[in-house]
Amino acid sequence: MLAAVRGSVHGFRNASDAPVKALCVFSPAGYENYFREVHEAIASGEAMTDERMAALRSNYASETV
C-alpha cells in the first residue's frame, strides 16, 4: 500500500521480470487520464522520449524531478 500525497516526489517501477499489476486511486479524479494518454501514444507507436513524457505530464501539472 502506498499513499503519494499531492506534491510529493514518488515513483513506481517493476524491479522483476514478472508481470505486475497496480491499483491506483486518484482524488480528485482526472489524473488517470495522463495514463490513458501515455497508453494511447505508446499503442499508436509513438516514441516515448523524455520531451514527450514531459509534454504529457504538463497537461496534469506534473513534472519529472
C-alpha angles and dihedrals in degrees: 000000000000132000115196108195115216109272095020122125110246142144146179134222137164105234093189137065091241121099115259135199128204132194111212125187118193125197122219096029121246108069091086086073088070089066091046090053092049090049092049092049093050093044090053090054096253116156111245100222123171088254093052092047090050090051092052092046092050089064087065103039090254130129142181116250 
